[in-house]
Amino acid sequence: MLRGKNIFENIFVKNLISHVNYCAPDWGETDCSYGYNKFYYFIEGDATLIIEGDEYRPEPEELFLIPADTRHTYFHDPARHVYKYWCHFDVRLSDGRKLAYSPRGVKCRIPRQKILPVFEKLIDSYNSADPLDTLAEKSALLEILRLFMGNVDYVGILPENPDDFISTVNDYVMRNIGSAITLRDLAGIVHLHPNYFIQYFRKHYNVSPIEHVRILRLEKASQLLVQHPERSVGEIAMEVGFRDYRYFSRIFRKRYGITPSTYKKLAGGKQEARQHP
């Protein structure tokens, strides 16, 4: 599924802010979402992160990624202050795509002796007035990204481009059109968290994933009604995944303006006219 070209080849990164500190007692927000990405590297303390409904309790030496536009909650126990290195940053892949949330690509453990020098370089460069240190800043951020990507299943946080994405979804639906298809099934084949999958789908296709599956089922049913007028409407409905005939008939009429039985008769009449011009 991934991806003929190297999507990291022309990657754009920009550090927005980077720091290391003990968190204030009131550190935390609920159901927030920002247009930038976050890295949190935990040294000590008792924190809780809830990302798209998934709860995490960070351990020392764990690096967490919270992608841009991802709903999340964070807080800590003030009696056990969190001490962490962190940065907010922008990143765009070669084709302009952003990172996405995936439970398989949200955290990894990196020994502090390996990553702290890189974070220190990032922070020092960020605070420097020397224009040349902008290069060091970008270099450090890229190295943190490399360390993170090298320790997670990064396929899940690199969403498909829209054309590949919809092709993958459609192929899966058509192969399983007679079976029950869940939102989790669809999100899983493109390695995305279900909540992010819904957001991505609506943004690019202006319809929910489940409604898209319903449309594909109806389109397949309409094809079969034309191709096989000898078959019953109920049989065709079952073949494309509709177990309730009344429901099938209702939504078919809503989409095509006529009942499936009428559609079938009209299709049969056209075929007969072709055979006897």
Secondary structure as GFF3:
##gff-version 3
##sequence-region A 1 277
A	DSSP	beta_strand	12	22	.	.	.	ID=ss1
A	DSSP	beta_strand	28	32	.	.	.	ID=ss2
A	DSSP	beta_strand	37	44	.	.	.	ID=ss3
A	DSSP	beta_strand	47	51	.	.	.	ID=ss4
A	DSSP	beta_strand	54	56	.	.	.	ID=ss5
A	DSSP	beta_strand	62	66	.	.	.	ID=ss6
A	DSSP	beta_strand	72	76	.	.	.	ID=ss7
A	DSSP	three_ten_helix	78	80	.	.	.	ID=ss8
A	DSSP	beta_strand	83	92	.	.	.	ID=ss9
A	DSSP	three_ten_helix	103	105	.	.	.	ID=ss10
A	DSSP	beta_strand	107	109	.	.	.	ID=ss11
A	DSSP	alpha_helix	112	126	.	.	.	ID=ss12
A	DSSP	alpha_helix	133	149	.	.	.	ID=ss13
A	DSSP	three_ten_helix	154	157	.	.	.	ID=ss14
A	DSSP	alpha_helix	162	175	.	.	.	ID=ss15
A	DSSP	alpha_helix	183	189	.	.	.	ID=ss16
A	DSSP	alpha_helix	194	205	.	.	.	ID=ss17
A	DSSP	alpha_helix	209	227	.	.	.	ID=ss18
A	DSSP	alpha_helix	233	239	.	.	.	ID=ss19
A	DSSP	alpha_helix	245	256	.	.	.	ID=ss20
A	DSSP	alpha_helix	260	275	.	.	.	ID=ss21
###
